[in-house]
């Protein structure tokens, strides 16, 4: 399910974030408003602060929660003193306080996504919402929620592409269903806890909560199964991040102040992005790489020839999936093709995966290979392995046990051969 939420762009409702703090604020403010009579209405703000910060501490003080809690706290103080704050100042002040407390927050993905989302919502939501004049009250609410999602997507797009290399195309539509459902889940959870002494009421709320959760998961699964709903393996590097952030800032600056210089800068960023991607495409098309992964108990070899990505393995590669995916994203290749062979040639170089017993093997002529990769099924030969294989380099992968690795070290030492042990040095990586 976690993967489904990620692919549909709805994973933000799973993480404890500003959305949840907002729901807690609304619920607590309403509940405390019922307790405090009109004369003492303002006194409800003090326990409201305790509730918000208590929630922040209980949930682990994640950057997005702390950001939202600080902003709501500033808003509450303004309500207590009868002053109305400036939203941009509130956002900036909360960021400053967080960075004073922990400067390393600036490197946290949650911090970056949280502030870019909030800033873009504040800046763009009204302008996006005004593009359509919807008179129906219900449809107006739906359009406003869509405008919020679009604004957040615009702000977080560069960071999302940089860290996750994927773009959910239907995330705005999915948010129309999961955001209200997530809010309902929090409300119902609070009510279930409050009504715990009354078993009948609590059980009824739990039953309803279960229905909402199942409906939300079913909706996410349905959107995930729509073909081409997510663009994956997007090539996006640090240069692209800077250019796209500059482009976004320039467009926002132009929308706000109508300065033509901002428009010129935006167009320059688009041109620079096109040039960078053209150069990257050329480099990718001409790359030739062999990678022997460091995966305990498995022989997993990536062979990259341009955009073509081949994985040689006799196993299911279950332990190496994330490593293969990371290399695929790094080198911008196509989806990997898995084969169970032993030999492959790339750009005039040959590699051979030796993963069977060779004791007693006699050959008229050594088998020529540039890279000999020895797996865990291979036994120690009685004679010099150079009589069987004519190789330039030998790699002992991590499918070998510690005992086997020790034996291979002793074996190759007597022939003055220095292999590469992935268990000692990590993955073997060579560009041909």
C-alpha positions in Angstrom: 0.0 0.0 0.0 2.9 2.4 0.8 4.1 2.0 -2.8 0.6 2.7 -4.1 0.4 5.9 -2.1 3.8 7.0 -3.4 3.0 6.3 -7.0 -0.2 8.2 -6.9 1.3 11.2 -5.1 -0.8 10.7 -2.0 2.0 9.6 0.4 1.8 13.0 2.2 -1.4 11.9 4.0 0.5 8.9 5.5 3.3 11.0 7.0 2.5 13.0 10.1 2.5 16.5 8.6 1.0 20.0 8.6 -2.2 18.6 7.3 -2.7 16.6 10.5 -1.8 19.6 12.7 -4.4 21.6 10.9 -7.0 19.0 11.5 -6.0 18.8 15.2 -6.2 22.6 15.4 -9.7 22.8 13.9 -11.0 19.9 16.1 -9.5 21.2 19.3 -10.5 24.8 18.7 -14.1 23.7 18.1 -14.2 21.4 21.1 -12.6 24.0 23.5 -14.9 26.6 22.2 -17.8 24.5 23.5 -16.2 24.2 26.9 -15.3 27.9 27.5 -18.3 30.2 27.8 -18.4 33.4 25.7 -16.9 35.6 28.5 -13.8 33.4 28.7 -13.5 32.5 25.0 -10.0 33.8 24.7 -8.8 31.5 27.5 -9.3 28.5 25.2 -6.2 29.5 23.3 -3.8 28.5 26.1 -4.9 24.8 26.3 -5.1 24.9 22.5 -1.3 25.7 22.4 -0.7 22.8 24.9 -2.7 20.5 22.6 -0.8 21.4 19.5 2.7 21.2 21.1 1.7 18.0 22.9 0.7 16.5 19.5 4.0 17.7 18.0 6.0 16.0 20.8 4.0 12.8 20.7 4.5 12.5 16.9 8.2 12.9 17.1 8.7 16.6 16.2 9.1 16.0 12.4 10.0 19.2 10.5 6.7 19.5 8.8 4.8 19.1 12.1 7.1 21.6 13.9 6.6 24.1 11.1 2.8 23.9 11.2 2.8 24.0 15.0 5.0 27.1 15.1 2.8 28.8 12.5 -0.4 27.9 14.3 1.1 29.1 17.6 1.9 32.5 16.1 -1.6 32.7 14.7 -3.0 31.8 18.1 -0.9 34.4 19.8 -2.2 36.9 17.3 -5.8 35.9 18.0 -5.2 36.3 21.7 -3.8 39.8 21.3 -6.3 40.8 18.7 -3.6 41.2 16.0 -3.6 39.8 12.4 -0.2 38.6 11.2 1.3 38.7 7.7 1.4 35.2 6.3 4.7 35.5 4.6 6.3 36.8 7.8 4.8 33.9 9.8 6.3 31.4 7.3 9.7 33.1 7.4 9.7 33.4 11.2 8.8 29.7 11.7 11.6 28.7 9.3 14.1 31.0 11.1 13.2 29.5 14.5 13.5 26.0 13.3 16.9 26.6 11.7 18.1 28.4 14.9 17.1 25.3 16.8 18.6 22.8 14.3 20.5 24.2 11.3 20.6 20.7 9.7 16.8 21.0 9.1 17.7 22.7 5.9 18.9 19.4 4.5 15.8 17.5 5.6 13.5 16.5 2.7 10.4 17.0 4.9 11.5 20.6 5.8 12.1 21.5 2.1 8.9 20.0 0.9 6.9 21.5 3.7 8.0 25.1 3.2 7.9 25.0 -0.6 4.4 23.6 -0.5 3.1 26.2 2.0 4.8 29.1 0.3 3.5 28.2 -3.1 0.0 27.6 -1.7 -0.1 31.0 -0.1 1.3 32.7 -3.3 -0.6 30.8 -6.0 -3.8 29.3 -4.6 -5.9 32.4 -5.0 -4.7 33.1 -8.5 -5.3 29.5 -9.6 -8.7 29.5 -7.9 -9.7 32.7 -9.7 -9.1 31.2 -13.1 -12.5 29.5 -12.9 -15.6 31.3 -11.8 -17.6 28.4 -10.1 -21.0 29.4 -8.6 -22.1 26.1 -7.3 -21.1 25.9 -3.6 -20.1 22.2 -3.6 -18.2 22.5 -6.9 -16.5 25.7 -5.6 -15.2 23.7 -2.6 -13.9 21.0 -4.9 -12.2 23.6 -7.2 -10.6 25.4 -4.2 -9.2 22.1 -3.0 -7.9 21.3 -6.5 -6.3 24.8 -6.6 -4.5 24.0 -3.3 -3.2 20.7 -4.7 -2.1 22.4 -8.0 -0.3 25.2 -6.1 1.5 22.7 -3.8 2.5 20.5 -6.8 4.0 23.6 -8.6 6.1 24.5 -5.5 7.3 21.0 -4.7 7.8 19.7 -8.2 11.6 20.5 -8.4 12.3 18.8 -5.1 10.1 15.9 -5.8 11.8 15.2 -9.1 15.2 15.6 -7.6 14.7 13.1 -4.7 12.1 10.7 -6.1 12.6 10.9 -9.9 8.9 10.3 -10.6 5.9 12.5 -11.4 2.3 11.3 -10.4 0.1 12.8 -13.1 -3.2 12.3 -11.2 -2.1 13.5 -7.8 -4.4 16.5 -7.8 -7.4 14.3 -8.6 -6.3 11.7 -6.0 -6.0 14.5 -3.4 -9.7 15.3 -3.9 -10.5 11.9 -2.3 -7.6 11.2 0.1 -7.3 14.6 1.8 -10.9 14.7 3.0 -10.7 11.0 3.9 -7.5 11.5 5.8 -9.1 14.4 7.7 -12.1 12.2 8.5 -9.8 9.4 9.8 -8.2 11.9 12.3 -11.6 13.2 13.4 -13.0 9.7 13.8 -9.9 8.6 15.7 -10.3 11.5 18.2 -14.0 10.7 18.7 -13.2 7.0 19.2 -10.7 7.8 21.9 -13.1 10.3 23.6 -16.0 7.9 23.5 -14.0 4.9 24.6 -15.9 4.6 28.0 -19.2 4.1 25.9 -18.5 0.8 24.1 -21.5 1.0 21.8 -20.6 4.5 20.5 -16.9 3.7 20.3 -17.5 0.5 18.4 -19.8 2.3 15.9 -17.1 4.9 15.3 -14.5 2.2 14.9 -16.7 0.5 12.3 -17.1 3.7 10.4 -13.4 4.5 10.6 -12.6 1.1 9.1 -14.9 1.8 6.2 -13.3 5.1 5.5 -9.8 3.6 5.6 -10.8 0.8 3.3 -12.4 3.2 0.9 -9.3 5.5 0.9 -7.0 2.5 0.2 -9.3 1.2 -2.5 -9.3 4.6 -4.2 -5.6 4.9 -4.2 -5.2 1.3 -5.6 -7.7 2.2 -8.4 -5.7 5.3 -9.4 -2.4 3.3 -9.2 -3.8 0.8 -11.7 -4.6 3.4 -14.3 -2.0 3.0 -17.1 0.6 5.7 -17.4 -0.7 7.5 -14.3 2.9 8.0 -13.1 6.0 9.0 -15.0 8.9 7.2 -13.5 12.8 7.1 -13.8 12.9 10.8 -14.6 16.5 12.0 -15.1 16.9 15.0 -12.8 20.2 16.2 -11.2 21.4 19.1 -9.1 21.7 21.4 -12.1 18.1 20.7 -13.1 17.0 21.4 -9.5 18.7 24.8 -9.4 17.4 25.8 -12.9 13.8 24.6 -12.2 13.7 26.4 -8.8 14.9 29.5 -10.5 12.3 29.1 -13.2 9.6 28.6 -10.6 10.7 31.7 -8.6 10.9 33.7 -11.8 7.4 32.8 -12.8 6.0 33.6 -9.3 7.9 36.9 -9.4 6.4 37.7 -12.8 2.9 36.8 -11.7 3.2 38.9 -8.6 5.0 42.0 -9.9 4.7 41.7 -13.7 8.4 42.4 -14.2 9.6 41.5 -17.8 13.1 40.7 -16.5 11.6 37.8 -14.5 10.1 36.5 -17.7 13.4 36.7 -19.5 15.1 34.8 -16.7 12.4 32.1 -16.8 12.9 31.7 -20.6 16.7 31.5 -20.1 16.1 28.7 -17.5 14.0 26.8 -20.0 16.7 27.1 -22.6 19.4 26.0 -20.1 17.3 23.0 -19.1 16.9 21.9 -22.7 20.7 22.2 -23.3 21.5 20.2 -20.2 19.1 17.4 -21.0 20.4 17.2 -24.6 23.9 16.8 -23.4 22.8 14.3 -20.8 21.0 12.3 -23.4 24.2 12.1 -25.6 26.3 11.0 -22.6 23.7 8.3 -21.6 23.5 6.9 -25.2 27.3 6.5 -25.2 27.9 5.0 -21.8 29.2 1.4 -21.2 29.3 0.3 -17.6 29.8 -3.0 -15.7 28.7 -3.0 -12.0 29.0 -6.0 -9.7 26.7 -5.3 -6.7 27.7 -6.1 -3.1 24.7 -8.2 -2.2 25.2 -10.9 0.5 24.4 -14.4 -0.8 23.6 -13.3 -4.4 25.5 -12.8 -7.6 24.0 -9.7 -9.2 25.7 -7.9 -12.2 24.5 -4.8 -14.0 25.6 -4.3 -17.6 24.8 -0.9 -19.0 25.1 -0.3 -22.7 23.7 3.1 -23.6 20.1 3.0 -22.4 20.0 -0.8 -22.4 20.2 -2.2 -18.8 20.9 -5.9 -18.4 21.0 -7.7 -15.1 22.8 -11.1 -14.9 21.8 -13.2 -11.9 20.8 -16.8 -11.1 18.6 -15.7 -8.2 15.5 -13.5 -7.9 17.5 -10.4 -7.0 15.1 -9.7 -4.1 17.9 -8.2 -2.0 19.3 -6.1 -4.8 16.2 -4.5 -6.2 16.9 -1.1 -4.5 20.5 -1.1 -5.7 19.5 -1.9 -9.3 16.9 0.8 -9.1 19.3 3.4 -7.7 21.8 2.6 -10.5 19.0 2.8 -13.1 18.1 6.3 -11.9 21.7 7.4 -11.7 22.6 6.3 -15.2 19.1 7.1 -16.7 18.7 3.7 -18.3 15.6 1.8 -19.4 13.9 -0.8 -17.2 16.4 -3.7 -16.5 16.1 -6.9 -18.4 17.0 -9.9 -16.2 18.9 -12.9 -17.7 20.3 -16.0 -16.1 23.3 -16.4 -18.4 27.0 -16.5 -17.6 28.6 -14.5 -20.4 28.0 -11.1 -22.0 30.0 -8.8 -24.2 29.8 -5.0 -24.1 31.8 -2.5 -26.2 34.4 -5.2 -27.2 34.9 -6.3 -23.6 33.7 -9.7 -22.3 32.6 -10.7 -18.8 32.0 -14.2 -17.5 30.2 -15.2 -14.3 31.8 -18.3 -13.0 29.2 -19.9 -10.6 29.8 -23.7 -10.9 32.4 -26.2 -9.9 35.6 -26.3 -12.0 37.8 -28.8 -10.1 39.4 -31.2 -12.6 38.5 -29.0 -15.6 41.0 -29.4 -18.4 41.0 -27.1 -21.4 43.1 -27.0 -24.6 43.0 -23.3 -24.5 42.0 -20.9 -21.7 38.7 -19.2 -22.2 39.3 -15.5 -23.0 37.4 -13.0 -20.9 38.2 -9.5 -19.6 36.3 -9.7 -16.4 36.0 -13.0 -14.5 33.4 -12.8 -11.7 33.5 -15.7 -9.3 30.3 -16.6 -7.5 29.6 -18.7 -4.4 28.9 -22.0 -6.2 32.5 -22.1 -7.5 35.0 -24.4 -5.8 38.7 -23.8 -5.3 40.6 -25.3 -8.3 43.5 -27.6 -7.7 45.8 -25.8 -10.2 46.2 -22.2 -11.5 42.9 -20.8 -12.6 44.8 -19.0 -15.4 45.0 -22.4 -17.2 41.2 -22.4 -17.5 40.5 -18.6 -17.9 42.5 -16.0 -19.6 41.3 -12.9 -17.8 42.4 -9.3 -17.2 40.7 -8.8 -13.8 39.0 -11.1 -11.4 36.1 -10.1 -9.0 35.0 -12.2 -6.0 31.4 -11.3 -5.4 29.4 -11.4 -2.1 27.6 -14.6 -2.9 30.7 -16.2 -1.4 30.7 -17.0 2.3 33.3 -15.6 4.7 35.1 -19.0 4.7 35.1 -19.1 0.9 36.5 -15.5 0.7 39.3 -16.5 3.1 40.1 -19.5 1.0 40.1 -17.4 -2.3 42.5 -14.9 -0.7 44.9 -17.7 0.2 44.5 -19.3 -3.2 45.2 -16.2 -5.3 48.1 -15.1 -3.0 50.1 -18.1 -4.2 49.7 -17.0 -7.8 50.4 -13.3 -7.2 46.9 -12.4 -8.4 45.0 -9.5 -6.6 41.2 -10.0 -7.0 38.6 -7.4 -6.2 36.5 -8.5 -3.2 33.1 -6.8 -3.1 32.6 -7.9 0.5 35.7 -5.8 1.5 35.6 -2.8 -1.0 31.9 -2.6 -1.9 30.4 -2.8 -5.4 32.7 -3.1 -8.3 32.1 -0.4 -10.9 33.9 0.2 -14.1 33.2 2.4 -17.2 34.5 0.9 -20.4 
